[in-house]
Every structure is written in C-alpha cells, then in structure tokens.
Amino acid sequence: MDLPNEPADPHQPRTAIIISRDGRNEKSSSVIVVPTTGTITGYDTRILLQKGEGGLLKISEAMCDRVSTLDKRFLSKRGPLGNPLTKMLLNKIIIGVRRAIGDLSASGLT
C-alpha cells in the first residue's frame, strides 16, 4: 500500500504494512499501519524486512515507532504490493510496536 506522509517528507508515496485485524478492517473506514523505510537504523523498534517480502523492492525496515491509523481512501488502488508477510514476521512487527509504546514485557521477546 502507499502511505501519504508528512508534507515535508520527500519520500511520498511510502509503503506500509497493515497490522490491524481483518475483522476490524472490514468494518472500519481506516486501517492501522506500520510505515516502512529504506533507511536501515537497527533500532529495536524497527524490524528488518528483506527485499521481496510483501513485495518490497529493496531491503527495508518496518518503523514500529511510527504506527498510524490511515483512512482507507489513501490505500493504493492497485492493492497489495505482494504476498502477505509470514506470521513470524508479523509477530516481530507487533513486538516492535509493543516496544515502541513502552510495553516492557516485550523487551525480552525476539
């Protein structure tokens, strides 16, 4: 999906991973997303994504510290960029979000 970003951000459109549950997505006018970036920082709130995962064109990071709600009208009309991420990778992203919001119980999880 393409994610509109802050006006000063030259990286538009930005890809993102939808992390909200399917049931919520079906009933809501918005989705919960984690944006991605090609800038690799190694922060513990960012999860490394290999080229090709979810259709990404290059190695990227899921910026779990930038989780957002996005109106569905901003979703790309072409649909997903690629196949869904694996359950294991989605779990790592959820752990990254938990770390970002200060859930200390997530600090020891991998």
N, C-alpha and C positions, 0 to 999 in steps of 0.2 A: 504494500500500500504506500501511497505517497502522503507525507505528513507536512502540512504547512507549518512553518516555524516562525520564530520571532522576526519582525520586519528587518532587523539589522543583520540577520543571518543570511549569508550569501549561498547557503547550501540547500536551496529550495529546488525541487521538492525533496524531502527527506524520507527515507524508508523507515518503517516502524513495524513492530511485532504486536499483534493484537493478543492481549493476555486475559481479557475478560472472558467469562464463561459463555458458551454458545447460547444457553437459555437466556442469559441477560442480554446478549447481543440481539437476539430475535425480538425481544420486547422493548428494547430501548432505542432511542434515536442517536445514541452515542456508543462508542466502544472505549475500552481502557487500553492504552498502548504504551509500549516502551520504544522510544526512537533509537535508531542506530546511527553510528558514525564510523567513518573510515580512519579516524584518528585513534590509534591504539595507546591507551594510557596505562593499563594494567591495574586500575583502581579495583578494590574489592567489591565495589558496587556496579562494576561493568563486566559483562560476560563476553568472552571472545567467541566470535562466530566465523567459521571458515568460509571461504569463497564457495558459493553454490548452495550453502544452507539457506533454505527458504527462498532461493532464487537470487541471493545476493551476488553481485558482480565482483566483489573483492572482499578480502578479509576485513571484518568489521567488529565493532563492539556494540552490544546492547547496553544503552545508557539507562540502567535501572534506577539511577538517581534523578532521572528526568521523566518519570512516569506521568502520563497525562490522560485526560478524557478528551476524546475527539468526536465531534459531530460527524455522523456517517456521511453527510454531504461532502466531506473532504476526502473520502476514500476514493482511490483511483477507480475510474470506470472500467479499467481493463481487468480488475480483480487481483487476486494474489500474484505475487511475483514468481512464486514457485511452489513446490510441495510444502506441506506443513512441517514445522520443526519437530524433532523427536520429543517424546515425553521427557526423556532425561535432560535434554537441553532446555525445555520449557521449565522444568523444575529448578534448574540452575538459575534461570532468569527470575523466577519467583523468589528464590533465596536472595538474589541480588537486590530485589525490591525490598524485601524484609530487612536486609542490612541497611539500605538507604533510609528507611523510616525509623531506624534505631531499635529494631527487634533483636535484642542481644542474643536471644536463643538461636538465631540464625547464624551467629558469628562462627560457630564451630562446624557448621554443615558444609559439605562440599557439593 
